[in-house]
Amino acid sequence: MRPLTILLLALVAVTPAAAEETLKDPKQILNKSRAAIAALKAVSYKATMSGEVSLAASVVRAIGISAGVPRFRLDAKKTEIRGDGKQVAIFDHTQKTALLASDMRALMDSGNEELLALICGFFFDGGENSIMAEAQHSKKLKLLGQANIAKQPCYELSFEISDPEEQESMTIRLWISSKDFLPRQIEAPEGKITLSEMRRNPKLEPDAFSTRAPKGYTQKKIEKPAALKIGSVAPDWTLKSPGGKPVTLSKLKGKVVLVTFWASW
């Protein structure tokens, strides 16, 4: 081999690999993140909620929704929640009870609303109702810089969501891995959710999302409430606005009220 050829080969061998491209357009980062999520078949992670409420759980979920119910398994030690695409089950391993429902909405009064948030449908269900889509449509979307979250180098983004009730906006911060472009953290005024130990497309056992109750557990089924008749009085409720202000339906009596129903699990 000629000396010049040997020298060139040696230079190639010691030349460092090109650094990963650093993106500066926040919409491009979100596009890559939505594409990375769409390419998944399943994902597993540990989710931690901190702020007004502190919770932690291990989650594995398939990507996509069947009949309005995602396929997932959430393990929070004493409580386990599973969805098989058709129904949802909450297992209380202390009381040995199983609560079954045909949709996610039926579980909202079961005292597990915060745990249900750790399923992170606002990330992984995609579509125009996802937090990624809302961020893309925000006129105040910004790239703040980079930070390490859950041992992952991440892009840090911020955007605003309007709160018509309080005539003000709420700032959301979002961290997306610069390696695999999957989300690692979201922060709102009431707290944040962090995802760690994330695995893409983990191997799933055939009964991974089974809602069958363990032997010896007492089962109870939550039935869907009967549909309201047109012209009847709507049931009263109090919910928090995005800014944290309580809103009660009965206090809006006499005003025109438009109620939009949506959810992402």
C-alpha positions in Angstrom: 0.0 0.0 0.0 1.3 3.5 -0.9 2.4 5.8 2.0 -0.2 8.5 0.9 -3.0 5.9 1.0 -2.0 4.8 4.5 -1.9 8.4 5.7 -5.4 9.2 4.3 -6.8 6.0 5.9 -5.3 7.0 9.2 -6.8 10.5 9.0 -10.2 9.0 8.3 -9.9 6.7 11.3 -9.1 9.5 13.8 -11.4 12.2 12.4 -14.2 12.7 15.0 -17.8 12.0 14.0 -19.8 15.0 13.0 -21.7 16.6 15.8 -25.5 16.3 15.9 -27.2 19.1 14.2 -28.6 21.7 16.6 -32.1 22.9 15.5 -33.1 26.4 16.0 -36.7 26.4 14.6 -39.1 25.4 17.3 -41.7 24.3 14.7 -39.2 22.0 13.1 -38.5 20.5 16.5 -42.2 19.9 17.0 -42.6 18.4 13.6 -39.7 15.9 14.3 -41.3 15.1 17.7 -44.7 14.3 16.2 -43.1 12.2 13.5 -41.1 10.3 16.1 -44.3 9.6 18.1 -46.2 8.5 15.0 -43.4 6.0 14.3 -43.9 4.3 17.6 -45.9 1.1 18.2 -45.5 1.3 22.0 -43.6 3.1 24.6 -42.7 2.6 28.3 -41.5 5.1 30.9 -41.5 6.2 34.5 -43.7 9.2 35.0 -43.4 11.6 37.9 -45.9 14.4 38.7 -44.8 17.3 41.0 -46.5 20.5 42.0 -49.9 20.7 43.6 -50.0 16.9 43.5 -47.0 14.5 43.8 -47.3 11.1 42.1 -45.1 8.5 40.4 -46.0 5.5 38.3 -44.5 3.1 35.7 -46.4 3.2 32.4 -46.4 1.1 29.3 -48.8 2.0 26.5 -49.5 1.3 22.9 -49.7 4.2 20.5 -53.2 5.0 19.1 -56.7 4.7 20.4 -59.3 1.9 19.9 -63.0 2.8 20.6 -62.0 5.8 22.7 -59.9 3.8 25.2 -56.1 3.5 24.9 -54.3 0.3 25.5 -52.0 0.9 28.5 -50.9 -0.3 31.9 -50.1 2.1 34.8 -48.6 0.7 38.0 -48.5 3.0 41.0 -47.8 0.3 43.5 -51.1 0.1 45.5 -53.1 1.1 42.5 -52.9 -0.3 38.9 -54.9 1.0 36.0 -55.3 -0.9 32.7 -57.0 -0.2 29.4 -57.4 -2.9 26.8 -58.9 -0.8 24.0 -62.5 -1.7 25.0 -62.7 -1.0 28.7 -60.7 0.3 31.6 -60.0 -1.3 35.0 -58.7 0.2 38.2 -57.3 -2.4 40.6 -56.9 -1.4 44.3 -54.3 -4.0 45.5 -54.8 -3.0 49.2 -58.6 -3.4 49.2 -58.6 -6.1 46.5 -61.2 -4.4 44.4 -61.6 -4.0 40.6 -63.5 -1.0 39.2 -64.5 -1.5 35.5 -65.7 1.1 33.0 -66.4 1.2 29.3 -64.7 4.5 28.8 -62.2 6.8 30.4 -64.7 9.5 31.3 -66.5 7.2 33.7 -63.3 7.1 35.8 -63.0 10.8 36.4 -65.1 10.6 39.6 -63.1 7.6 41.0 -60.4 9.8 42.6 -57.8 8.8 40.1 -57.8 11.8 37.7 -54.2 12.7 38.4 -53.0 9.2 37.8 -54.8 9.1 34.5 -52.8 12.2 33.5 -49.6 10.1 33.7 -50.8 8.1 30.7 -49.8 11.2 28.8 -52.3 11.0 26.0 -51.6 14.7 25.4 -48.2 13.6 24.1 -48.8 10.1 22.6 -52.3 10.2 21.1 -51.2 12.6 18.4 -53.7 14.4 16.2 -54.7 18.0 16.4 -55.8 17.7 20.1 -52.3 16.9 21.2 -50.2 19.4 23.1 -47.7 19.2 20.2 -50.3 20.5 17.8 -51.4 23.3 20.2 -47.8 24.4 20.5 -47.3 24.4 16.8 -50.4 26.7 16.4 -49.3 29.0 19.2 -48.2 32.5 17.9 -45.9 32.8 20.9 -43.9 29.5 20.4 -40.3 30.0 21.5 -37.1 27.9 21.7 -35.6 28.9 25.1 -32.5 26.8 24.8 -31.3 23.3 25.8 -31.3 21.5 29.2 -30.8 18.0 30.5 -34.0 16.3 31.6 -34.0 12.7 32.9 -30.4 12.2 31.7 -31.5 13.3 28.2 -30.3 16.5 26.3 -33.5 18.3 25.5 -34.7 21.3 23.6 -36.7 23.6 25.9 -39.7 25.2 24.3 -42.4 27.6 25.6 -45.8 28.6 24.3 -49.0 30.1 25.5 -52.6 28.8 25.7 -55.4 31.3 25.9 -57.8 31.3 28.9 -61.0 33.1 27.6 -62.6 32.8 31.1 -59.9 34.9 32.7 -59.0 36.8 29.6 -55.4 35.9 30.0 -52.9 33.3 28.8 -51.1 30.5 30.5 -47.5 29.6 29.6 -46.6 26.0 29.0 -43.0 24.8 28.9 -42.1 21.6 27.0 -38.8 19.6 26.9 -38.1 17.4 23.9 -35.1 15.1 23.6 -32.6 16.2 21.0 -31.7 12.5 20.4 -34.9 10.7 19.8 -37.3 13.7 19.7 -39.7 12.1 22.2 -41.1 14.4 25.0 -39.4 14.2 28.4 -41.2 16.9 30.4 -44.1 19.3 30.4 -44.7 22.1 32.9 -47.8 24.2 33.6 -48.6 26.7 36.4 -50.1 23.9 38.6 -47.1 21.5 38.2 -45.1 19.3 35.9 -44.8 15.8 34.6 -41.4 14.2 33.9 -40.8 11.1 31.9 -37.7 9.0 32.5 -36.2 5.6 31.6 -38.1 5.7 28.3 -38.0 2.7 26.0 -39.3 2.7 22.5 -41.3 -0.3 21.2 -40.8 -2.6 24.3 -41.8 -6.2 23.9 -45.4 -6.6 25.1 -46.8 -9.8 26.5 -50.1 -11.0 25.0 -52.0 -10.1 28.3 -50.0 -6.9 28.9 -53.2 -4.8 28.9 -55.7 -7.3 30.2 -58.4 -5.9 32.4 -59.3 -9.2 33.9 -59.4 -8.9 37.7 -57.1 -11.1 39.7 -58.6 -14.0 41.6 -60.3 -13.0 44.8 -60.9 -9.4 43.8 -64.4 -7.8 44.2 -65.6 -6.3 40.9 -67.8 -3.3 40.4 -68.8 -1.9 37.0 -69.4 1.8 36.4 -72.4 2.3 34.1 -72.7 5.1 31.7 -75.1 7.8 33.0 -78.4 8.1 31.1 -78.4 10.7 28.3 -80.1 14.0 29.2 -83.3 14.9 27.4 -83.2 18.0 25.3 -84.5 21.0 27.3 -83.7 19.5 30.7 -81.6 21.3 33.3 -77.9 20.4 32.9 -76.2 18.9 36.0 -74.1 21.3 37.9 -70.4 21.1 38.1 -67.3 23.0 39.2 -64.0 22.7 37.3 -60.8 24.7 37.2 -60.0 26.9 34.2 -56.5 26.6 32.7 -55.4 29.4 35.0 -56.6 27.5 38.1 -59.8 29.6 38.7 -62.9 27.5 39.8 -65.8 27.8 37.3 -69.3 26.7 38.4 -71.9 26.1 35.7 -74.9 27.2 37.9 -73.2 30.6 38.5 -73.4 31.3 34.8 -77.2 31.1 34.8 -78.7 33.7 32.5 -75.7 33.9 30.3 -75.1 32.1 27.0 -72.6 29.2 27.8 -70.8 27.2 25.1 -69.4 23.9 26.5 -66.9 22.1 24.4 -66.2 18.5 25.4 -62.8 17.0 24.6 -60.2 14.9 26.3 -56.8 13.3 25.7 -55.7 10.3 27.8 
